[in-house]
């Protein structure tokens, strides 16, 4: 299968490209910059120049492929709503090209807004907080697009991670303490990026229209436990912050640091035969590479 991958040169995307190629698929990767184009070419993918806001280029990429995996997102959380709207428009642009073809479109979403105080499951429907990508993708199903959604864990981890956990480590270095909010019992799910890459490939190959999957190997790690590992490795105290103090310590991440995002993936594993095999987040942190970056 020839697969158009957006975000193909990113942290997760690079692993997805490798996973697809190892399974015998060809990859057409979206590249916004010369550096991304070089990385994709070096990985053996065909380069498709464009960007998330170049809707014509997205349409051409989707038209040239047998299926699409959409990973790209503008990670500017200070303008989150604008980034979400750009994501929606990108999905709709690719969906217009795929309409009536029954070709697969696998879209990335998140786990916020699914459940409060319990494990979210794949059968939960968002009530708020999730990226617009999920309803945008599923709205394409009646139009003859085999769209499915992967709700990715808050932390996708491995060597080279530049997401939430490295940000927390940087804060702890800067402020001389590793922090959590309140009792720190709110939970974050996590998944190793190589396990996530396999999940995207399985969804591309197997997912029926309208399917929802959870990319979560660790169902929920207490935020306090993450802070404790960071504090121990950096030799700084681990402290609790009140909700009022959180904004000063965490900055833009304060609202995310308070979320309870625990999510099960039992149905995903049953439906797709997905079995996470790589280290969990805490074990990955213990390996030390996060503290050498």
C-alpha positions in Angstrom: 0.0 0.0 0.0 1.2 3.5 -0.8 0.6 5.6 2.4 0.6 9.4 2.7 1.9 10.4 6.1 1.6 13.9 7.5 4.0 14.7 10.3 6.3 12.0 8.8 9.5 13.5 9.9 8.4 14.1 13.5 9.1 12.1 16.7 6.2 9.7 16.2 6.0 10.1 12.4 9.6 8.9 11.9 8.8 5.7 13.8 5.5 5.3 11.8 7.5 5.6 8.5 9.9 2.9 9.6 7.1 0.6 10.8 5.2 1.0 7.5 8.3 0.3 5.4 9.2 -2.8 7.5 5.7 -4.1 6.8 6.2 -3.7 3.0 4.3 -0.4 2.5 5.6 2.6 0.5 5.6 6.0 2.2 4.8 9.4 0.7 5.8 11.8 3.5 4.7 15.4 3.9 7.7 17.7 4.3 7.4 21.4 5.2 11.1 22.2 5.3 14.3 21.2 3.5 15.5 19.5 6.7 12.3 17.4 6.8 12.7 16.5 3.2 16.3 15.4 3.7 15.3 13.3 6.7 12.5 11.6 4.8 14.6 10.9 1.8 17.3 9.4 4.0 14.7 7.2 5.6 13.7 5.8 2.1 10.4 7.7 1.8 9.1 9.6 -1.2 9.0 13.3 -0.3 5.9 15.4 -0.8 6.5 19.1 -0.2 3.7 21.0 1.6 2.4 22.0 5.0 -0.6 21.6 7.2 -2.1 24.9 6.1 -1.4 24.2 2.4 -4.7 22.4 1.7 -4.0 21.9 -2.0 -0.8 20.0 -1.2 -2.6 17.8 1.4 -5.3 17.0 -1.2 -2.6 16.0 -3.8 -0.9 13.8 -1.3 -4.1 12.0 -0.3 -5.0 11.6 -4.0 -1.7 9.9 -4.7 -2.0 7.3 -2.0 -4.0 4.2 -1.1 -4.4 5.4 2.5 -3.5 8.3 4.8 -2.1 8.5 8.3 -2.5 12.0 9.7 0.0 12.9 12.5 0.9 16.5 11.9 -0.3 19.1 14.4 0.8 22.7 15.1 2.1 22.2 18.7 1.6 25.8 19.8 -0.4 25.4 23.0 -0.5 29.2 23.5 -2.8 29.2 20.4 -4.4 25.8 20.8 -7.8 26.7 19.3 -6.2 28.0 16.2 -4.1 24.9 15.9 -7.2 22.7 16.3 -9.0 24.6 13.6 -6.1 24.2 11.2 -6.1 20.5 12.0 -9.8 20.2 11.2 -9.4 22.0 7.9 -6.5 19.7 7.0 -8.6 16.6 7.7 -11.5 18.0 5.7 -9.3 18.7 2.7 -7.9 15.2 2.6 -11.4 13.8 3.2 -12.8 15.6 0.2 -10.2 13.7 -2.0 -10.9 10.4 -0.3 -14.7 10.6 -0.4 -16.4 7.6 -2.0 -13.2 5.6 -2.2 -13.3 3.6 1.1 -9.6 4.3 1.4 -8.4 4.4 5.1 -7.7 7.7 6.8 -6.2 7.3 10.3 -6.4 10.5 12.3 -4.7 11.4 15.6 -6.7 12.7 18.6 -6.3 12.9 22.3 -7.8 11.6 25.5 -9.1 14.7 27.2 -12.8 15.1 27.9 -13.6 11.4 27.9 -14.0 10.4 31.5 -13.6 11.9 35.0 -12.3 9.8 37.9 -12.3 6.5 35.9 -10.5 4.8 33.1 -11.7 6.1 29.8 -12.5 3.4 27.2 -12.7 3.4 23.4 -16.5 3.4 23.6 -16.5 6.8 25.5 -17.6 9.8 23.4 -15.8 13.1 24.0 -17.8 15.7 25.9 -15.2 18.4 25.6 -11.4 19.0 25.6 -10.6 16.5 22.8 -9.1 17.8 19.6 -11.5 18.7 16.9 -9.8 16.1 14.8 -12.0 13.2 16.1 -15.4 14.6 15.1 -13.9 16.0 11.9 -12.6 12.5 10.9 -15.7 10.6 11.9 -17.9 13.1 9.9 -16.2 11.7 6.8 -17.5 8.2 7.3 -20.9 8.8 5.6 -19.0 10.3 2.7 -17.4 6.9 1.9 -14.1 7.5 3.8 -12.8 4.6 6.0 -11.9 7.1 8.7 -10.7 5.9 12.2 -9.2 7.7 15.2 -6.3 6.9 17.5 -6.5 8.8 20.8 -2.9 9.0 21.6 -1.6 9.1 25.2 -0.4 12.4 26.7 3.1 11.1 26.8 4.6 9.3 23.8 8.1 8.5 25.0 11.5 7.2 23.8 14.9 8.7 23.1 14.5 12.0 21.4 11.2 12.9 23.0 10.6 16.7 23.1 7.1 16.7 24.6 5.5 17.1 28.0 8.0 15.0 30.1 11.2 16.9 28.8 9.3 20.1 29.6 8.8 18.9 33.2 12.4 18.0 33.5 13.5 21.4 32.2 11.2 23.1 34.7 12.6 21.1 37.5 16.2 22.1 36.5 15.2 25.7 36.2 13.2 26.0 39.4 15.2 23.6 41.6 12.1 21.4 42.4 9.9 18.8 40.7 6.3 19.6 41.2 2.8 18.1 41.1 -0.6 19.7 41.8 -2.5 18.9 45.0 -2.0 15.3 46.0 -0.7 14.5 42.5 -3.0 11.5 42.1 -4.3 12.6 38.6 -3.1 10.1 36.1 -1.4 10.3 32.7 -1.4 7.5 30.2 1.7 6.8 28.2 3.0 4.8 25.3 6.4 4.1 23.8 6.6 5.6 20.3 7.5 2.2 18.7 4.4 0.7 20.2 2.4 3.7 18.9 3.9 3.3 15.5 2.7 -0.3 15.3 -0.8 0.7 16.4 -1.0 3.3 13.6 0.1 0.6 11.0 -2.5 -1.9 12.3 -5.3 0.7 12.2 -4.4 1.6 8.6 -4.5 -2.1 7.6 -7.5 -3.2 9.7 -9.7 -0.5 11.1 -13.3 -0.3 10.0 -14.9 3.0 9.3 -15.7 4.9 12.5 -13.4 3.0 14.8 -11.8 4.6 17.8 -8.6 3.2 19.4 -6.5 4.1 22.4 -2.8 4.5 22.1 -2.1 3.9 25.7 0.2 1.1 27.1 0.4 2.6 30.6 -3.2 3.2 31.5 -2.5 5.9 34.0 0.6 6.9 36.0 0.1 9.2 38.9 1.6 12.6 38.1 3.3 12.5 41.6 5.1 9.4 40.5 6.5 11.1 37.4 7.6 14.0 39.5 9.3 11.7 42.0 11.4 10.0 39.3 12.4 13.4 37.9 13.3 14.7 41.4 15.4 11.7 42.2 17.4 11.8 39.0 18.0 15.6 39.3 18.5 15.5 43.0 15.9 18.2 43.7 13.0 18.1 46.1 9.5 16.9 45.0 6.8 19.3 46.1 3.1 19.9 45.9 1.7 23.1 44.3 -1.8 24.4 45.0 -4.0 25.1 42.0 -3.3 28.8 42.5 0.5 28.2 42.5 0.4 25.9 39.4 0.3 28.6 36.8 3.4 30.2 38.2 5.3 26.9 38.3 4.1 25.1 35.2 3.3 28.1 32.9 1.2 27.1 29.8 1.3 23.5 31.0 -0.6 24.2 34.2 -4.0 23.1 32.8 -2.5 19.9 31.4 -0.6 19.1 34.6 -4.0 19.0 36.5 -5.8 16.6 34.1 -6.7 13.1 35.0 -6.4 11.3 31.6 -6.3 7.6 32.6 -7.4 5.4 29.7 -7.7 1.7 29.0 -6.6 0.1 25.7 -8.0 -3.4 26.3 -10.5 -3.1 23.4 -7.9 -1.7 21.1 -5.7 -4.7 21.9 -8.6 -7.1 21.4 -9.8 -5.5 18.1 -6.4 -5.1 16.4 -4.2 -7.6 18.1 -2.0 -4.8 19.3 0.4 -5.8 22.1 2.7 -3.1 23.6 6.1 -4.7 24.1 8.5 -1.7 24.9 9.2 -0.2 28.3 6.6 1.9 30.1 7.2 5.6 30.8 8.7 5.2 34.4 11.0 2.4 33.2 12.1 4.6 30.2 12.8 7.5 32.6 14.9 5.2 34.8 17.2 4.4 31.8 18.5 8.0 32.2 18.5 9.2 28.6 15.8 11.8 29.4 18.2 13.5 31.8 21.1 13.6 29.3 19.3 15.6 26.7 
